[in-house]
């Protein structure tokens, strides 16, 4: 009799291990793989519900230790899941190699679906890991001197392909003379990338515009991410940063999401000492304003 696995992360790990073995044996079935990856995506989404709510700053020692242990477990599980997933994506990329033979249009569509779902699952695994580390206080920061122009370049590199694919206008307005920062530039770029990706996703298909701009007020760096998208109600704005929260707006529900992107961004901003304010109105758009202190 087969053993029933109740833990969704363990079940996902077992399924990915089976996929990795199939990949090594050359027995992957492209027509089935897209559905298999969708099933793994659903397992990860179920696993998210097992992570408890974020601990308050004054959490008791035993609660803090529990969150840290859970962060370690999730980090290990994500690592184990990511390894075979990389193998699956690698084999999918190899299908496009002309040396292996030409694919017909349907086969190309299958391979593209596998790659797209692999990328989405990789992003989801990263968000799950970051969420657990932020909650457990185990997210490692590498703080050093950096310029926001350099950070903005990282954000643009990460988001320009999405903007081009969606045919949205993405503008970066980064003047000279901004305060020098003492921060983790890569983490800060990740947080702003989450905001820009979210803005691109929910702006109009025609005429969608997203702008990331920066300015200085004395030693204070002020960064704004502005869009002309669907906007949010005051109730939605109040829920921003809540893990798993997703608006009931039909445009949001039409997109497959985990409800982790904005909470991860907020968690990183909080760790780096940044203040975040939001202005939004339905049908008009949203502006995130982030304030960071520069070097003294």
Secondary structure as UniProt FT lines:
FT   HELIX           8..25
FT   HELIX           30..48
FT   TURN            49..50
FT   TURN            57..58
FT   HELIX           61..94
FT   TURN            95..96
FT   HELIX           98..100
FT   HELIX           105..136
FT   STRAND          144..146
FT   HELIX           148..166
FT   STRAND          169..174
FT   STRAND          181..183
FT   HELIX           185..201
FT   TURN            205..207
FT   STRAND          209..217
FT   TURN            218..219
FT   STRAND          220..227
FT   HELIX           234..239
FT   TURN            240..241
FT   TURN            243..244
FT   HELIX           250..253
FT   HELIX           261..271
FT   TURN            272..273
FT   STRAND          275..281
FT   TURN            282..284
FT   STRAND          285..293
//
